Amino acid sequence: MSYSVGQVATLAGVTVRTLHHYDEIGLLTASGRSHAGHRRYEDVDLDRLQQILFYRELGFPLEEIAVLVSDPEADPAEHLRRQYSVLTDRIARLRQMAAAVERAMEARKLGINLTPEEKFEVFGPDYDPDDYAEEVEQRWGHTEAYRQSQRRAATYTKEDWLRINADAADINAKIAALMETGAAPQSEEAMDLAEEHRQHICRFFYDCPYQIHTGLGGMYVADERFKGNYEAIKPGMAAFLRDAIMANAARSA
C-alpha cells in the first residue's frame, strides 16, 4: 500500500511543504511514483518519517537527523533503543526542571523571594511565611489587597524585610510602652499608634482603609496565632490594639 503526499501529511500532522522540503534535501524521499509522476510513500517511508519527527521533536537539527536515520548499522530495534535512551534522559532533566520550578513557586507564594538562610535571618527559626501561603491565598487570594501585597513583596530584598520588621517592632514597642502608662486604647496616643500601624500596612503591603484595618484588629484577638504573637510582647496587647484600631476608625469617621 502506498500513500500520496497529502495522505502522509495528514497522517503525520505535518504540511505538504515540509514533506517536499525533506525530499529536496534528501532526508525523506518517496519510494515510488504514480503513473502521473506524483510521489507515493510506502510503509518504510512512513517508518523513516516517524523517526525523523521524533528527533525533530527533541530539537535535533535536520543535518544530524539525516545522519541518525541513515546509519547503516542501526536497525529499527536500535533506533527504538536510542530513542528510549534519549527520552529517559530528557524525562530526567525535565523532572529536575519541574522540581526547581516547584521550589521557585513555593518560594514566591507569598511573594517572598528569599533564600532559606535569608528567611531564617529575617523571620527567625520559628516562622516560615511559606507555611501559611496556602491559607493566605485561600482566604484572601480573591482580593485586590492580596494581589497588591504580592506585587510589592516580590520586589523586597532581605534588607527591605529587615527594615519592614524593624518598623513593625518599633510600633509594637511603642504600644507596649503606652500600655505601661495605663493609657486607655481610646486615648489620643493609642489611636495615633493605631494609625501608625495602619500606615505601616499601607506603606509596605497594601492599601488598608479603616474597614479592613478594623477587620484585622478583630483577627488579632480571634486568631490564636496572631493573639499569641502580641501577647508575647505584652499581655493584653492584642485586645488593646484591637480597641485602639476601632477607636481610630471611629475618630476618622
Helices and strands as residue ranges (DSSP letters): H 5-12, H 16-24, E 32-33, E 39-40, H 43-57, H 62-69, H 76-108, H 116-123, G 129-132, H 133-140, H 144-153, H 158-180, H 188-204, H 210-222, H 224-233, H 237-252
